[in-house]
Amino acid sequence: MTHWSEVEAQVPDFAGRVQTVFDAHKHKTMATLRRDGSPRISGTEVRFAHGDVWLGSMDRAVKVRGLQRDPRVAIHSGTVDLELQQGDAKIAGRATEVRDAALWRAVNGEDTSPDESHLFRIEISEVVLTRVDGDELVIESWTPVRGLRLVRRR
């Protein structure tokens, strides 16, 4: 399992910029897979805490059933600025549901229980930050195997 803390340790500047873009707005877009393999887009919220990326959901949400069946997920930050100077960010990986009440409360900071909603930790397979620099599209991507890669396109 690749934790967010590993991204932060290996490429701290990149991780900081990705987190800034994710933290700029409350609502994100998440892609999961339906039972038949077709994609589903859902709204979600993402939290960076305790060295991991987390997402939560209300009880009995369709996206929860989807993640429980097939944990593959991609999350998009949305665009922070129209000129894409800060860029937009994406995190892909696998979602693992956390049912441990102490960890659930540590992440959520709430006095409720995991029986009332769902919490998933994201095992990271890829992180991407796409932005515009002058007349170039700049794509920075990181994977646990390859590390950080930078591509510039005109």
N, C-alpha and C positions, 0 to 999 in steps of 0.2 A: 504494500500500500504506500502510495506517495502522498505525503502530507504537505500542506501549504508551507509549513515551517521549513521543509526541504527546499522549496522554491525560493523562499526568503533567504536561506543560507547560501544557496548557490548563486543566485542572481538578485541581490537585494534591491538594486535600483529598478530593475524591471518589475520585480514583485511589488514594490512600492507604487509604481506608476499604474500597474494593473489594479491594485486595491483602491487607489484613489479614484479611478474611473468607475469601478464597481460601487464605491461608497457615495458617488455623486448623486445618485437617485435611489429611492427606496425600492422601486419595482423593476424586476428583471424579466427576461423571457427565457423560458426553459423548453428544451426539446426532449421528448421521451418517445418510446415506441409503443404503438398499440399492439394488441394481441396478434393482429394479422401482419405486423411488421411495418405498417405505414407510420409516418411521423405524426406526433401530436405536439402542438405548441401550447404552453400554459404560462400564465403569469406566476411569479414567485418572488420571494425575498431571500437574500443571501446575507450571511453573516460570516465575518472572519473572526475566529476566536479560538483560543487554546491551540494555536498552531494548525488549525484546519479550516476548511471551507464548509459551511453548514447551510442547509436549507430546511425550512419547515413547511408544514401544511396542516390545514384543518383536518379533523377526523373525517374519514369516509370520502375524501376527495378522489376524483378519478385519477389524478396524477400520482397519488399515493399507491393506488392499486397497480398502476403502470410500473412504477419504480420497484414495487415489491415483486412483480413478475419478471421484469427485465431491468436491471439496475443501470443500464447505459444512459447517460444524460449529457446534454450540452447546455450551457448557460451563457446568455449574452447580456452584457451590461446595458445595452442601449447606447445611443450616441450622446455624449456629454455636450459637445459643441458642434454646431452645424458645419464648421470648416474642418472638423476632424483633427484639429491641432493636438488635442489631448488624446483623441482616438476613441475607439471602442474596444472592449475586451471580451474574450470568450474563454471559458474554462470547460473542458470536456473530461469525462471520467466515468466512474461508477459510484452510485449512491448506495451507502450501507445504512440501514435504519438502526438508530440507537434507542434502546429501550431502558438503559440504565438510568434510574431516576436521578442519582447524584450528578452524573455527567449531563443529563438533560437539563437539570436546573442550573448547572454551572454555565452552560452555553446560553440558555434562554434568560437567565437572571430573573426568573419568575417563580412564584410560590404556587405552582400547579404541578400536575403530574403528566408523565408520558401517555397516560390513558386518555387524555383529553385532546391530544394532537400528535403529530408525527415530527420526528427530527431525523435528518439524514446527513451523514458525513460524506463528503465527496473525496473519493480516491482519485487523484489527479493523473490524467494521462497526457493532457496537453493544455497549454496556456498560450493565448495569442493576443497581441495588442496591435491594432491596425490604426495608422494615423497618416495625416498628410503633412509633408515637410516641403514647403515651397511648391515645386511642380512635380514632386515625387510622392508616390504611395509607399509608405514604409510599413513593412510587416515584420514584427518580431514574434518569434514563436519559441516555445520551450517544451521539451519533453524530457522525462527522466532518463531516457537512453541517449538522446542526441545532445541534450543541453540547449543552449540558446542559439538561435539562428536569426540572422537579419537579411531581409530581402528588400531591395529598393526597385520600384518600377516607375517608369515615366509614361 
